[in-house]
Amino acid sequence: MATIQRPATTLKAFLNSECGNAEAAREALENVGFELVEVKPNEIESRLKEAIDGGTKRILVAGGDGTIATAAALVANTEIELAIVPGGTLNHFARDHNIPTDLAKAALVAAGEGTVTGADIGYVNDCAFLNTSSIGAYVTFVRDREQLQKRVGYTIASLVAFLKTLAQLRNFTVSLEVNGQKKTYRSTLVFIGVGERELKMPALGSRVKNGKRGLHVMIVRGRKRARLFSLALAAIAKGTKEAEHLPEFDDFVVDRCRIDLNWPIAVIGLDGELKRMTTPLDYRIERDALRLVVAPPEGDE
């Protein structure tokens, strides 16, 4: 059950200095009076471990979902509270968990105006993720976007990468084992979300409010259908209603599953970042593994 917390004092705020909204996050944290610690992405884990070893009761991180996932993996299944200031580009985790995307408000919640509640976390081969994991077409998209982003910016890079991915869709064989039953597919995209996801336009892929808990596994069947699926995603990104029907795909909400591929090492997407993983891929969910600081329910403020 959520509990009201008093304002924290002398709390360090660990800011990813390269996150999408670093400057605004820095200002918000300084205005609240946190001891600001700016770190580069490759230093975040080691600096957070130092704070944990020092006995901190609450970890505060400012950055995107990748930064938050790093912190979450360190404090999962402990008594340490996780507070976040969403300084990334999309901030899916904050939006899904009643954490303000307004940085000034998020800083106040992190300082002690929030409540502490349980939050689920996903794992694949013991690597944590908070929102989504993907295999196939989306991985190609992310790889191309990262290569282009430094030259043309996030939005244009995303569009070009999407069109390139759409033109180069490739099938692969995936075997999925759920509850002891195994199914084999030819697909270009497998998507796993923490928590139930919307299957209808225009909110396709978004987390269902008060939806089922577990891992929502979605498998697009066949290249042609995957192409239509990609077009549907594009329509969402453009804010249009061009795509009125979804392609056929299978989906399951489960606590764990195993995915076998035809290669020993796979590059998969985890919260928008790419990771190399050995196969098979063992996915599982840990319920209430995080003690997450969120905004209080309306009426409790």
PyMOL commands that set and color helices and strands:
alter all, ss='L'
color gray80, all
select helices_A, chain A and resi 22-32+41-53+65-75+92-96+103-113+137-152+154-167+223-238
alter helices_A, ss='H'
color red, helices_A
select strands_A, chain A and resi 3-4+12-16+35-39+58-63+81-86+115-124+127-129+132-136+172-178+181-187+189-194+215-220+249-254+256-260+265-270+273-278+281-294
alter strands_A, ss='S'
color yellow, strands_A
deselect
rebuild
show_as cartoon
